[in-house]
Amino acid sequence: MQTKRHRLPKMKEPAFLPTANPSPTSQEEESAAHPGPEPAPCAQPSGDPAENGKEPAHIPPKYPCPCCGCRTLPVPAADAIAYICPVCFWENDVFLSREDEPSDENHGMTLREARDNFKQYHACDPRFLQFVRAPFKEEQNG
C-alpha cells in the first residue's frame, strides 16, 4: 500500500517582519545625535574550539532516547515533551504506554518500528535521513 504524499503550500512572509529600510524613530535620531558611552569589547576567544565557533557548544545530555538509546535527552524521557532526538529524529512521545502503540507525534509510527528503522537506516524513518547526525562521543550508548 502506497501512501499519498501531500505538498505543503508555500508560505508568505509574515506582515510583522521589519522592512529592509525602516525609517528611524525620533528616539533613534536623538540617540544618534548624542551617542552614549562605548560598549565594552567582546571577550577574547579562548583556546577552546567550542567557544571559537569551530565545534558546536553543547551541554552533555544525560538521558537516553527511547528510540536510538543515545544520551540526547536533556531531561528524563517522561519529562521530555515533544523533544526531537538529533541522532535518530524520533520525537519523544510521553503518552506512549507500549512500544507497539502508534505514536501521534511520529505520524502513527510505533517505537518498535522506529527502532527497527534506526538499526537499518540510522534514522527513525528513512525520510528523515537529512535531519539526523552522528552521536557525539558523550552521547553514545555503550
N, C-alpha and C positions, 0 to 999 in steps of 0.2 A: 504494500500500500504506500503510495507516494503522498507526501504532504504538500499542500499548495502553499507556496511562498508568497507573501504579500509585501509589497514595497511601501515604505512609509512616504508620505508626501514631503516634498522639500519644504523646509521651514523658512519663514521670513524672519528678518532681523527684528527683534523687539523694538517697539517705538520708544522705550525709555532709555535706550543707549544714547550716550552723548554724541553730538555731531562731531565731524572731523575738525572744524574750526569754530569752537564756541566763542561767543563774544564775551570779553571779560566783564565781571560784575564791578560795581563801584568799589566794593571791598578789595577785590583783586587789584584794581587800579591804584587804590590807596596804599596797599602793601608793596606794590612795585615802586611807587614813588618814594617810600620810606622803608627800605629793607631793614630787616631785623638783624640780629647777630648771626654770624656764620654758623652753619650747622657743624656739629662735631664730626670729625673724619670717621669713616668706617674703620672697624677693627682690621688690622692687617691679617691676612690669611696665615694660618698655622701650617705646620708640616703635615697635618692630617689630610689625606686626599679626599675624605668625605666632606671636609669643610671647604675644599678648593674647587668643588664642582666637578671633579673627575669621577666620583662614585656617588650614588645616591646615599644621602644620610638617612639612616633609619634606626629605630629603636628595636632591638631584638625582640620579636614576639615570643610568647611563652606557650600558647595553646595550640594543639593540633587541629588541622582542618578535618572535618568528618569524611571528606572525600579522598584527598591525597595523603593525609596524615602528616603533611609538613606543618611545622610550627609557625603558622602565619596569622593566627587569630590573636588580636590584642587583648581579648577577654575570653573567659570560658565560652564554649560553643552555645551553652544555654543563654548567655547574655549577648552574644554577637548577632544582633538582629540585622538581617539583610547585608551582612559583611560578605564581600566577594573576595575569594582567595585569589591572589595574583599568580599562584603557581598552577592551579587547575581550572580556575574561573567558576568554581561552584559557589553559588550564593547560599550562605548559611540559612537554613530554614529551621527556626527554633520550634516550629509547630509539628515537626515530624515525630511520630512515635515509633515507627518501624523503618528499617532500611528499604523495604519493598513498597512503601507508601508513596504515591505520586506527590511531588513537591510543586506547590503552586508557584513558588519563587523561581523554579527551574523548568518552567514550561511543561510540567507534568512528568518530568524525568524522575525516576526513583534514585535514591542514593546508591543502591546496588548497581544500577545501570551506569551511573556516573563513575563509580569505582572501576567497573569493567572497562569503560571508555578511557579512563586515566591510564590504566595498565597498557592499553593498546596505543593510544594517541598522545598521551601526556597532557590531556585536557579532559574536562568532564564531558565535553561534547566536541566532536571534530570541527564543528562550525566556529568554535572559539579559539582555535589554534593561534590566530593572530594576536590574541589578547593575553596569552599566558607567557610566563618567563620561567627560567630555571630557578630552583630554590637557592637562596644564599646558604653558605656553609652552616650558619647557626640555625637555619630553618629545617635542615634535613632530618628526617625521621629515622635515625639509626646509627 
